[in-house]
């Protein structure tokens, strides 16, 4: 079995706070061989050819810098790319296919963005050889006899032009200044700016500065800028971030239409409903975060997503998760008056030209209630009123209820250590919150050093561990991968049940809310003008209300039980609409 050694150079303290403990503990070193040495940067380096995989260095390292990973026996090829000795290794690449949308699904830290950057020409693959400059001939040779060979031959011949939308759209204003209109005019190689602006509904922000628009608007501008380029391979890295459900569906249709006979589309996406809706084929990526990533052969979308949820690839004989993810159909929740945690009366709130009307409602002890609706319709304003951050103009919330609130936008410039920020969580909820959320390795990091997904998990942990009876989580799935979202659903559910907490969750991932929620609070109205609350109500009633407005129907997959969008106009779609059952007939 092939093994690789991964060493985190950022946390290795050799020569500063550590007297080369790993090298002293290594049994191979004790025989006189140099398995672990001090490298030229004064950090440790592990010779993988000499390593026997005993794991002693892992246990002895005081800073948890080392991982020794046994690769699957089926993995006999060299890596397509490796980030230096003892660095992350990527095996194979996804394959663009003309006329099709090819999706990529996998957990964070598994190399999805690296693979895309190699295809986009931003990163040059080194095939694990750090002293040699690779060429397209190397890639052609590596993929000989596959669909990818044909693709890279066209790239080499200059017949492929690539347009790439990066993952971190929030970074765009830092590198590009000016108005939205100026950016789109600059990249408009198709002379279709007006058409695409209309399709993506961004005409009203054309004269706004890039650093003054919302995350959802920035995402649509980035997608427009990518689509305006005259390319024959379009790559979209996480297209749904910051977008509401209606926008996600429109964007999915728009991107799907880009795939033509001479044009290929690749998408990375964590929203499985959106991925299922947009993709023709899907690559599963598996491995160990920060250690190695493997790109599987493409499968039909339905099959690929079900295999991913199963955690086992039969053809490759690879189990990449020790449990399967299953969606259960839950019976309607009975509400009893004596279990009520808090009630709120009819309330009104006006913010500029926007007005929110809140209808009376209540939430039960131990209840998980999802909040759904478009952007700009008052969801965040509602939870801020419950949290006491905003005061309603008329009516008032129950001040006797202790509330924990995780906002939508998280503090990112604090120098406070994670272990200080989570003192209460570590003391009271280490076993049921901190450890299941995988926060232990982050303890010595400052909050400003955390990635978006790490900061999200830390913020969720703080909210769940507070001395409160009502927890409000605004978009907790943002920056998280599929498995993290579903794992967090279970953690939230478990804590709510054992602690008797009531939880409101605002989110746009329908699959995430379907997995988590017992009841729904649905918002409707006109974005940026007015909003109205409906509920909380039973899942079926709430979903029917939302899906009818979106004019889509959902069914359950017969194998995994996951929600899937019916093809518009299909027999199943027409049948469910005729019965008024937009949510799982």
BAMI-289264 format. One line per field, with one value per residue (C-alpha): x, y, z. Coordinates in nm, 3 decimals, always signed. Layout:
! residues N
c1 [X;...]
c2 [Y;...]
c3 [Z;...]
//
This chain:
! residues 585
c1 [+0.000;+0.138;+0.169;+0.234;+0.351;+0.190;+0.361;+0.200;+0.487;+0.280;+0.245;+0.583;+0.787;+1.116;+1.408;+1.177;+0.957;+1.043;+1.381;+1.314;+1.103;+0.968;+1.317;+1.432;+1.130;+1.149;+1.262;+1.407;+1.625;+1.750;+1.886;+2.109;+1.893;+1.749;+1.374;+1.292;+1.542;+1.564;+1.504;+1.664;+1.378;+1.457;+1.132;+1.100;+1.094;+0.984;+1.133;+0.828;+1.038;+1.196;+0.882;+0.741;+0.409;+0.451;+0.280;+0.515;+0.608;+0.239;+0.184;+0.506;+0.464;+0.336;+0.185;-0.013;+0.182;+0.219;-0.014;+0.097;-0.168;-0.207;-0.348;-0.611;-0.457;-0.626;-0.424;-0.122;-0.057;+0.165;-0.008;-0.105;+0.016;+0.180;+0.248;+0.614;+0.763;+0.523;+0.252;-0.100;-0.124;-0.391;-0.462;-0.618;-0.840;-1.206;-1.283;-1.467;-1.713;-1.846;-2.221;-2.249;-2.236;-1.997;-2.029;-1.775;-1.874;-1.651;-1.561;-1.354;-0.975;-0.986;-0.839;-1.147;-1.027;-0.672;-0.804;-1.010;-0.712;-0.501;-0.770;-0.801;-0.425;-0.382;-0.183;+0.078;+0.076;+0.413;+0.329;+0.507;+0.839;+0.936;+1.252;+1.089;+0.865;+0.564;+0.416;+0.086;+0.265;+0.304;-0.069;-0.155;+0.070;-0.069;-0.429;-0.357;-0.661;-0.913;-1.153;-0.909;-0.637;-0.858;-0.925;-0.558;-0.462;-0.709;-0.569;-0.217;-0.332;-0.485;-0.838;-0.963;-1.034;-1.128;-1.344;-1.319;-1.537;-1.344;-1.488;-1.416;-1.629;-1.611;-1.245;-1.331;-1.371;-1.020;-0.858;-1.107;-1.236;-1.506;-1.865;-2.037;-2.109;-1.739;-1.631;-1.888;-1.813;-1.444;-1.497;-1.786;-1.636;-1.975;-2.146;-2.428;-2.401;-2.760;-2.903;-2.704;-2.761;-3.135;-3.122;-2.924;-3.138;-2.852;-2.963;-3.050;-2.693;-2.494;-2.395;-2.309;-1.947;-1.829;-1.743;-2.096;-2.307;-2.425;-2.274;-2.562;-2.528;-2.151;-2.202;-2.432;-2.192;-1.907;-2.118;-2.213;-1.848;-1.751;-2.035;-1.958;-1.618;-1.605;-1.488;-1.554;-1.491;-1.672;-1.573;-1.785;-1.644;-1.939;-2.205;-2.479;-2.301;-2.500;-2.793;-3.149;-3.349;-3.514;-3.180;-3.011;-3.263;-3.234;-2.853;-2.860;-3.079;-2.857;-2.534;-2.691;-2.775;-2.404;-2.325;-2.332;-2.191;-1.857;-1.875;-1.816;-1.913;-1.762;-1.920;-1.815;-2.117;-2.214;-2.588;-2.686;-3.028;-2.866;-2.591;-2.850;-3.055;-2.769;-2.534;-2.533;-2.241;-2.063;-1.711;-1.684;-1.371;-1.255;-0.947;-0.830;-0.863;-0.524;-0.359;-0.468;-0.756;-0.867;-1.096;-1.324;-1.447;-1.760;-2.099;-2.454;-2.565;-2.832;-2.600;-2.301;-2.488;-2.638;-2.292;-2.155;-2.425;-2.362;-1.990;-1.883;-1.778;-1.848;-1.657;-1.340;-1.400;-1.329;-1.511;-1.443;-1.687;-1.771;-2.142;-2.414;-2.628;-3.000;-3.296;-3.593;-3.954;-4.065;-4.431;-4.588;-4.483;-4.757;-4.753;-4.871;-4.944;-4.763;-4.438;-4.438;-4.107;-4.204;-4.471;-4.459;-4.746;-4.811;-4.516;-4.415;-4.068;-3.975;-3.618;-3.598;-3.838;-3.864;-4.141;-4.179;-4.509;-4.472;-4.778;-4.828;-4.648;-4.476;-4.194;-4.180;-3.911;-3.671;-3.811;-3.606;-3.770;-3.634;-3.680;-3.717;-3.762;-3.588;-3.305;-3.410;-3.747;-3.690;-3.561;-3.253;-3.456;-3.698;-3.427;-3.256;-3.584;-3.605;-3.240;-3.303;-3.056;-3.342;-3.657;-3.994;-4.187;-4.506;-4.543;-4.263;-4.077;-4.054;-3.762;-3.764;-3.630;-3.251;-3.134;-2.809;-2.759;-2.517;-2.534;-2.517;-2.194;-1.916;-1.639;-1.314;-1.050;-1.029;-0.693;-0.865;-0.767;-1.034;-0.975;-1.049;-1.352;-1.496;-1.411;-1.769;-1.820;-1.501;-1.594;-1.958;-2.000;-1.668;-1.806;-2.138;-2.044;-1.671;-1.531;-1.811;-1.764;-1.391;-1.273;-0.991;-0.715;-0.818;-0.775;-0.444;-0.551;-0.668;-1.021;-0.881;-0.669;-0.968;-1.113;-1.481;-1.581;-1.368;-1.512;-1.863;-1.813;-1.657;-1.948;-2.206;-2.028;-2.037;-2.410;-2.503;-2.300;-2.440;-2.668;-2.983;-3.313;-3.361;-3.083;-3.096;-2.863;-2.851;-2.717;-2.509;-2.445;-2.243;-1.883;-1.951;-1.931;-2.210;-2.093;-2.030;-2.381;-2.547;-2.318;-2.402;-2.773;-2.729;-2.530;-2.791;-3.071;-2.894;-2.817;-3.173;-3.319;-3.088;-3.088;-3.451;-3.346;-3.563;-3.369;-3.451;-3.232;-3.229;-3.085;-3.118;-3.005;-3.334;-3.166;-3.002;-3.332;-3.520;-3.268;-3.288;-3.629;-3.946;-4.151;-4.103;-4.150;-4.195;-4.145;-4.305;-4.346;-4.135;-3.759;-3.634;-3.997;-4.205;-4.205;-4.465;-4.416;-4.625;-4.617;-4.439;-4.625;-4.582;-4.305;-4.542;-4.755;-4.450;-4.269;-4.583;-4.623;-4.261;-4.239;-4.569;-4.431;-4.112;-4.324;-4.117;-4.199;-3.978;-3.980;-3.773;-3.504;-3.606;-3.262;-3.134;-3.459;-3.298;-3.513;-3.483;-3.637;-3.868;-3.797;-4.037;-4.330;-4.246;-4.518;-4.416;-4.406;-4.750;-4.899;-4.778;-4.894;-5.239;-5.271;-5.127;-4.844;-4.533;-4.341;-4.294;-4.606]
c2 [+0.000;+0.341;+0.598;+0.969;+1.190;+1.530;+1.791;+2.126;+2.372;+2.651;+2.476;+2.296;+2.469;+2.281;+2.493;+2.737;+2.558;+2.197;+2.016;+1.800;+1.554;+1.369;+1.288;+1.167;+0.939;+0.787;+0.418;+0.439;+0.734;+0.525;+0.265;+0.534;+0.613;+0.958;+0.913;+1.243;+1.524;+1.899;+2.061;+2.376;+2.587;+2.451;+2.252;+1.875;+1.672;+1.306;+1.072;+0.876;+0.596;+0.520;+0.576;+0.249;+0.402;+0.326;+0.652;+0.723;+1.067;+1.157;+1.078;+1.248;+1.575;+1.831;+2.053;+1.790;+1.876;+1.526;+1.289;+0.956;+0.849;+0.503;+0.554;+0.320;+0.010;+0.098;+0.422;+0.311;+0.626;+0.922;+1.237;+1.492;+1.764;+1.795;+2.100;+2.026;+1.745;+1.632;+1.850;+1.784;+1.543;+1.548;+1.239;+1.278;+1.561;+1.609;+1.584;+1.863;+1.732;+1.944;+1.994;+1.886;+2.030;+1.821;+1.862;+1.798;+1.703;+1.644;+1.773;+2.087;+2.054;+1.766;+1.951;+2.057;+2.413;+2.292;+2.062;+2.343;+2.582;+2.327;+2.293;+2.671;+2.707;+2.903;+2.624;+2.414;+2.045;+1.902;+1.527;+1.510;+1.614;+1.945;+2.000;+1.973;+2.214;+2.026;+2.076;+2.000;+1.704;+1.559;+1.598;+1.445;+1.149;+1.110;+1.090;+0.889;+0.696;+0.900;+1.187;+1.417;+1.345;+1.498;+1.801;+1.873;+1.826;+2.104;+2.318;+2.272;+2.364;+2.685;+2.571;+2.598;+2.930;+2.910;+3.142;+3.085;+3.214;+3.173;+3.051;+3.361;+3.624;+3.840;+3.903;+4.065;+4.422;+4.399;+4.347;+4.520;+4.872;+5.074;+5.031;+4.704;+4.845;+4.919;+4.569;+4.398;+4.623;+4.544;+4.166;+4.162;+3.965;+3.844;+4.183;+4.036;+4.248;+4.378;+4.029;+3.865;+4.157;+4.111;+3.732;+3.762;+4.053;+4.293;+4.594;+4.797;+4.775;+4.855;+5.199;+5.076;+5.041;+4.681;+4.727;+4.853;+4.562;+4.258;+3.908;+3.777;+4.065;+4.014;+3.644;+3.723;+3.991;+3.737;+3.481;+3.747;+3.848;+3.483;+3.415;+3.730;+3.594;+3.418;+3.082;+2.716;+2.597;+2.774;+2.687;+2.790;+2.730;+2.738;+2.924;+2.936;+3.108;+3.410;+3.332;+3.260;+2.962;+3.145;+3.291;+2.950;+2.798;+3.086;+3.073;+2.694;+2.728;+3.007;+2.809;+2.492;+2.684;+2.769;+2.406;+2.374;+2.135;+2.321;+2.443;+2.258;+2.361;+2.250;+2.331;+2.273;+2.283;+2.187;+2.241;+1.890;+1.998;+2.262;+2.020;+1.754;+2.012;+2.151;+1.856;+1.587;+1.397;+1.423;+1.343;+1.237;+1.362;+1.176;+1.143;+1.316;+1.692;+1.859;+1.524;+1.392;+1.405;+1.162;+1.240;+0.947;+0.860;+1.058;+0.902;+0.997;+1.268;+1.071;+0.772;+0.986;+1.174;+0.852;+0.689;+0.996;+0.973;+0.597;+0.661;+0.358;+0.331;-0.026;-0.015;+0.118;-0.084;+0.228;+0.320;+0.689;+0.733;+0.485;+0.569;+0.635;+0.949;+0.874;+1.110;+0.996;+1.101;+1.244;+1.244;+1.584;+1.721;+1.747;+2.084;+2.105;+2.434;+2.331;+2.286;+2.643;+2.820;+3.165;+3.344;+3.671;+3.901;+4.074;+4.309;+4.573;+4.698;+4.962;+5.002;+5.280;+5.188;+4.824;+4.714;+4.379;+4.248;+3.966;+3.757;+3.609;+3.280;+3.056;+2.802;+2.492;+2.370;+2.139;+2.240;+2.293;+2.550;+2.642;+2.991;+3.017;+3.300;+3.523;+3.761;+4.108;+3.995;+4.035;+3.699;+3.848;+4.144;+3.896;+3.698;+4.023;+4.130;+3.798;+3.844;+4.197;+4.345;+4.528;+4.661;+4.630;+4.950;+4.788;+4.485;+4.339;+4.012;+3.811;+3.968;+3.687;+3.431;+3.399;+3.411;+3.303;+3.455;+3.365;+3.646;+3.602;+3.800;+3.690;+3.891;+3.820;+4.066;+3.969;+3.857;+3.659;+3.291;+3.030;+2.870;+3.206;+3.275;+2.931;+2.914;+2.842;+2.587;+2.398;+2.391;+2.284;+2.131;+1.984;+1.635;+1.722;+2.037;+2.126;+1.784;+1.681;+2.013;+1.934;+2.252;+2.101;+2.165;+2.534;+2.619;+2.808;+3.006;+3.365;+3.427;+3.637;+3.341;+3.110;+3.019;+3.090;+2.732;+2.722;+3.053;+2.926;+2.613;+2.812;+3.060;+2.778;+2.617;+2.942;+2.992;+2.632;+2.647;+2.974;+2.980;+3.026;+2.855;+2.998;+2.973;+3.177;+3.067;+3.289;+3.098;+2.835;+2.632;+2.909;+2.800;+2.443;+2.133;+1.876;+1.647;+1.934;+2.068;+1.735;+1.667;+2.008;+1.929;+1.624;+1.820;+2.099;+1.841;+1.648;+1.958;+2.089;+1.759;+1.703;+2.067;+2.142;+2.431;+2.582;+2.666;+2.891;+2.830;+3.075;+2.911;+2.876;+2.512;+2.321;+1.985;+2.111;+2.245;+1.932;+1.723;+1.949;+2.110;+1.992;+2.300;+2.601;+2.977;+3.101;+3.460;+3.604;+3.950;+4.172;+4.182;+4.521;+4.648;+4.435;+4.102;+3.892;+3.591;+3.275;+3.018;+2.837;+2.557;+2.188;+2.097;+1.989;+2.304;+2.533;+2.363;+2.360;+2.735;+2.804;+2.558;+2.672;+3.025;+2.892;+2.677;+2.363;+2.026;+1.802;+1.425;+1.190;+0.977;+0.614;+0.503;+0.781;+0.962;+1.294;+1.569;+1.613;+1.872;+1.722;+1.814;+2.099;+1.965;+1.600;+1.352;+1.356;+1.737;+1.769;+1.499;+1.662;+2.008;+1.878;+1.736;+2.051;+1.838;+2.036;+1.870;+1.491;+1.314]
c3 [+0.000;-0.099;+0.177;+0.186;+0.470;+0.521;+0.737;+0.817;+0.779;+0.933;+1.268;+1.280;+1.556;+1.512;+1.627;+1.812;+2.064;+1.975;+1.993;+1.683;+1.886;+1.578;+1.449;+1.789;+1.824;+1.474;+1.489;+1.136;+1.241;+1.535;+1.292;+1.141;+0.836;+0.772;+0.758;+0.935;+0.890;+0.944;+0.605;+0.467;+0.607;+0.958;+0.953;+0.967;+0.643;+0.614;+0.354;+0.239;+0.087;+0.426;+0.635;+0.777;+0.880;+1.252;+1.353;+1.645;+1.508;+1.487;+1.856;+1.969;+1.775;+2.033;+1.763;+1.563;+1.246;+1.100;+0.916;+0.768;+0.519;+0.369;+0.021;-0.127;-0.286;-0.615;-0.633;-0.832;-1.039;-0.955;-0.834;-1.097;-0.860;-0.522;-0.311;-0.233;-0.028;+0.248;+0.092;-0.033;-0.329;-0.602;-0.811;-1.158;-1.286;-1.378;-1.749;-1.933;-2.193;-2.476;-2.476;-2.111;-1.759;-1.549;-1.173;-0.897;-0.542;-0.240;+0.104;+0.165;+0.155;-0.092;-0.392;-0.591;-0.642;-0.718;-0.991;-1.142;-1.134;-1.324;-1.591;-1.607;-1.657;-1.332;-1.164;-1.346;-1.250;-1.142;-1.130;-0.795;-0.957;-0.798;-1.002;-1.345;-1.538;-1.674;-2.023;-2.196;-2.358;-2.007;-1.946;-2.285;-2.212;-1.858;-1.985;-2.301;-2.419;-2.223;-2.297;-2.114;-2.374;-2.644;-2.422;-2.348;-2.713;-2.797;-2.515;-2.650;-3.003;-2.870;-2.952;-2.594;-2.426;-2.060;-1.848;-1.471;-1.187;-0.860;-0.533;-0.323;-0.499;-0.186;-0.273;-0.609;-0.473;-0.324;-0.663;-0.895;-0.833;-1.003;-1.116;-1.207;-1.555;-1.622;-1.518;-1.741;-2.041;-2.006;-2.024;-2.277;-2.566;-2.693;-2.715;-2.504;-2.192;-2.196;-2.253;-1.974;-1.734;-1.784;-1.738;-1.415;-1.288;-1.214;-1.425;-1.114;-0.976;-1.294;-1.163;-0.813;-0.696;-0.666;-0.298;-0.221;-0.347;-0.148;-0.160;-0.373;-0.618;-0.633;-0.710;-1.003;-1.132;-1.120;-1.309;-1.568;-1.611;-1.669;-1.914;-2.117;-2.215;-2.550;-2.414;-2.488;-2.131;-1.849;-1.493;-1.194;-0.847;-0.601;-0.796;-0.528;-0.236;-0.110;-0.345;-0.234;-0.362;-0.651;-0.764;-0.740;-0.979;-1.227;-1.217;-1.262;-1.575;-1.707;-1.662;-1.804;-2.122;-2.170;-2.257;-2.636;-2.895;-2.886;-2.524;-2.196;-1.843;-1.511;-1.174;-0.814;-0.586;-0.229;-0.272;-0.385;-0.513;-0.735;-0.844;-0.931;-1.122;-1.332;-1.403;-1.670;-1.514;-1.178;-1.053;-0.688;-0.513;-0.204;+0.013;+0.330;+0.379;+0.360;+0.276;-0.062;-0.305;-0.577;-0.872;-0.957;-1.305;-1.402;-1.337;-1.433;-1.190;-1.004;-0.961;-0.858;-0.585;-0.446;-0.445;-0.268;+0.001;+0.030;+0.091;-0.117;-0.483;-0.591;-0.922;-0.758;-0.438;-0.233;+0.089;+0.155;+0.447;+0.723;+0.723;+0.467;+0.462;+0.451;+0.438;+0.642;+0.588;+0.922;+1.033;+1.112;+1.453;+1.712;+1.887;+2.246;+2.419;+2.738;+2.537;+2.406;+2.470;+2.347;+2.148;+1.957;+1.861;+1.530;+1.473;+1.219;+1.124;+0.868;+0.737;+0.478;+0.198;+0.321;+0.556;+0.735;+0.871;+1.124;+1.196;+1.547;+1.606;+1.857;+1.882;+2.102;+2.339;+2.155;+1.815;+1.498;+1.272;+0.930;+0.785;+0.407;+0.158;-0.096;-0.015;+0.095;+0.230;+0.606;+0.735;+0.901;+1.034;+1.198;+1.379;+1.483;+1.646;+1.831;+1.934;+2.060;+1.809;+1.631;+1.799;+1.622;+1.552;+1.680;+1.907;+2.117;+2.163;+2.485;+2.677;+2.937;+2.688;+2.678;+2.316;+2.142;+1.798;+1.516;+1.259;+0.883;+0.847;+1.082;+1.249;+1.062;+1.189;+1.557;+1.700;+1.976;+1.988;+1.916;+2.258;+2.425;+2.206;+2.291;+2.662;+2.761;+2.483;+2.572;+2.941;+2.902;+2.558;+2.451;+2.383;+2.219;+2.025;+2.005;+1.914;+1.672;+1.488;+1.442;+1.615;+1.825;+1.562;+1.542;+1.910;+1.878;+1.570;+1.582;+1.455;+1.170;+1.055;+1.005;+0.666;+0.600;+0.684;+1.000;+1.124;+1.052;+1.263;+1.548;+1.544;+1.545;+1.842;+2.039;+1.975;+2.067;+2.390;+2.524;+2.827;+2.622;+2.549;+2.196;+1.936;+1.614;+1.331;+1.023;+0.718;+0.906;+0.587;+0.417;+0.334;+0.448;+0.230;+0.192;+0.471;+0.712;+0.649;+0.721;+1.019;+1.166;+1.118;+1.342;+1.602;+1.615;+1.642;+1.918;+2.126;+2.082;+2.200;+2.499;+2.616;+2.531;+2.306;+2.037;+1.720;+1.426;+1.118;+0.826;+0.516;+0.137;+0.100;+0.068;+0.122;+0.444;+0.578;+0.470;+0.667;+0.975;+1.013;+1.186;+1.093;+0.863;+0.878;+0.520;+0.408;+0.096;-0.051;-0.279;-0.211;-0.081;-0.060;+0.175;+0.354;+0.536;+0.767;+0.739;+1.018;+1.169;+0.994;+0.917;+0.669;+0.392;+0.419;+0.430;+0.144;-0.071;-0.018;-0.119;-0.410;-0.560;-0.573;-0.738;-0.975;-0.908;-0.753;-0.539;-0.514;-0.298;-0.456;-0.419;-0.293;-0.067;+0.015;-0.078;-0.233;-0.610;-0.843;-1.104;-1.464;-1.555;-1.759;-1.685;-1.599;-1.231;-1.224;-1.388;-1.165;-0.842;-0.953;-1.042;-0.688;-0.528;-0.381;-0.470;-0.186;-0.221;-0.340]
//
